[in-house]
Each structure stands twice: as C-alpha cells, then as structure tokens.
C-alpha cells in the first residue's frame, strides 16, 4: 500500500508538469523564424492564399486562443497534423517511436551488460591480471567518454567498420534496402523478426542496430560507468565492509552488500542518463538514417512544422518523467531512508 500511495502521488505531479511543458513548448515553437503558411504554399503563392491558410490554421488568432484550441485537441488525443506532408502527428510518432526506443534500449543494455561489470571489476582492490586490465580500460574510457561528440563517433565507426573493414552495414536505415520490414507486433525489428521466425531479417536488423547502439552507449554511458566505479570503491573501503571482512564473512556476501550500498547513486545517474538518451538519439538517428522520432523532430524544426515539434517534446517529457518515476521507485525499494521519508 505504501508503494501504491507513493506511485499515486508521483503520477499526480505529472499532470501540472505536462501542462507547464505544453505551455512553454507552444510559446517557444511559435517564436521560430518563418511563416508556416508561406512555407507550406511556397514563395510564389499569392498573399490572399497565404492569409486564407493562416486563418484556417488559426495563426491569425492571439496566442491564448491558439493554445486553448490546441489543448482541446490534445485532450482528445489529437496531436495535430503536419503542415508539410498533411499526415497525423500521432500516427507519425506511433510509427517512428519504436525505432528510437529500440536504439535507446539497445544502448542501455550495452551499458548494463558490458560497462557496469567492467566498472565493478575495476573498483575491486584485487591485484590480479583481470582487475589490472579493467583498471586500464576504465582509465582510457574515462578520458574519452563525454569528450567525443556522438555524431563524430558515429561517422568514425561507419568509416572504419563499413568503409574500411566491411564488417558492418552502411547507414541505410534499420534494415538492408532489399529487406522487407517484419509484421508489426512491438515495432522493434529485432523482436518482431524473432517472433516471425525470420532469422535472416533478424541478422540484418541486429547488424544495422549495432553501430548506433554502440555509439550511444559509448558516449552516454560514461557517467554511469564512473558513478558505479566510484560508488563501489567507496563501499569496498567503508568501515562496514572492513568490519564484515574482519568477521570472516564470505567474500561473495561482502561484495553483494557492498553492491547494494553502492546501488542508490548509480541508479540515480542511470535514470538521468536514460533521460538524456532520447536527446542523444536525435543526431545518431540522423547519422545512421534510422527514421525515428528524433530525426522526425529535426526535420520538423527545419520546416517550422509546429505540430510535430510539440508532439515530440510532449513524448520526450512523458518518457523522461516515466524514467524518473522508475528511478524513484527503485530508490524507494532499495534505500530504507527514502522509503522512511516517503511514508
């Protein structure tokens, strides 16, 4: 019951936050240079036609009236229509979101499966060859992580593994040009191809996902890596660990308790980085031509297409808030101090 009450309170906070975000986004988007009506009709369109379209799009109304009309449509699940291609923004986001979520999920899996164990090993006081190797790897990675732009690293990986070595496919999207997309179940090509039993297309989807996921994980996994290592080092050098070792407790038990005490700050940083991954996916999707919602937002900004920009920001806000909610729930479960304050 305490957990349910905590979740309920957090969900109630999301409503005013989304309301404020929608107001700020609506106002800022309309400060973009360019006239959407003129951009849609073209530079040679007569002024009368432009004014008529501005009236139809309610661009000639005061901003408060425009926002009220936008909010009424939004509450009905209508994100508006793109003025560039006349498509439904909600449908566009629904089609493109799985590509972005698949990239983010793959990047986080690489961080959790590869980088976190290396960080834990490098934090160990052991003097074995494995511990020494992981310390050297962590030192080099710590210098590079965060210093390399994601788009530049993506281009370098394309050049090395596609142009020079030929080990990876080029930036042609989520599948090879001649491959047919699988039947949509989850929208994740790697999952849908497995469900369909199409292993050739599965290999194609996985190979096209590998380089962008590695790029995302390498650039944005640095804070997680450093926090896990620092927290684990502090836990292993703490008084309670030294006392537990002095009592003769098994090494495995001591390590598990140290990992639990090191987990809260690492979980917080992981949640923050996960929120940033959606923004990081924007450039990576553009470099690798993944056709996700990040690339959709970039295209919309260049054409002053209001509705897709607003839809992307709201989706990004909901995604970030849900990630932070999950982080808070994990903190609630693993840290007794948090649960005591929440109750």
Steps between C-alpha positions, in 0.01 A plus 500: 500500500787739575642438153162557333449825690847615400431422134165681519658815643769499231247452220295794627808720473537407132178681403606858587849430367365398159266798501789743558715323240222529243468875565874563475538285189198659330640849561861426404407315182310802375812710542673301227586708194288454192130501413359143491226604258753650261728199537216260420372689195839602366666835428298560180156460658276812497464690824124440505555124506755531777263710711219249442719213615614699804134549589424128455795408722394767755838666474328838484351449848665617825731245661264424794220407259738288294615319814146431625409347163821296506433378856145396412629287213780362714259381770318304229825330397543718193861623468411691186610449142832568333477802275777365278362158403141528638542185712375441853770580755370233739526237227847619399622478860341157544677369190839658575520460880597128496817578302611749765400279793680203344817708466477629858428152638793347311731776621396455862543121475857549380566733793350263757639174359848617395595826668356447847682166557826658381443789742435257787814299419714813473380607846623177658818531710621170354841500331424222252553541126127543436468782753809673358365470144161644594667790683696587187186473286303716742778762508505529121123498471470763772719733295302446179142476627322829472784658303396352164194644321247226428455588132879508445547162666216359289665623181835354607341161572329505161829579328697232686253211517311561174732681261835350606430161658160421350384334823185709549228626264489860387266769634202380296242485779373224724522231231680438175343672202358177352374359833129521575397624848352229723136493598454764769448356848720707731654731239847378603642337188734277700208364704244482218734307271562245775127465562448446128782245486675699227863458609653653187312825558582473871872498418450799273310694768756415766795596282339833409432569868848412626702810403243762608444317829877481568531870417221590740634276777862616465422872511223503760608205714793692645319654800349162592838330472675758716226507764486120530876483539520785753206371706637145505847619600351703785289205614795258496713742704228583752511406867212252473679309223824485699300384806322232295829373365642500852212279614599249235187529286527341154641727230186452292278623786718805558494590130121465478448732797750747358320495166167567672643799684660628179179460301297816596729766347563279196126456446444876515771569242366220278157661504640842413703355212199304375310827477783653298509204262189622320676825417818315408307275265405802287841542335577129496175429316592764246851358448379141462170589326288310752180700439403533865324781683829685549556528126132591468548791741809628316315499169206682660721773646660573163154548344339686796242222527341583837291191573777236466737707715238533774418130476865400529557722804194357678604143423853577621361656819280198574789263430736693729244523780425128481872422518535721807195331654661159452822632654310633801323165543831316492637742758187445706559125498878481554562797729324485841562872555293591193213273596503640855475859373229409249284342763 
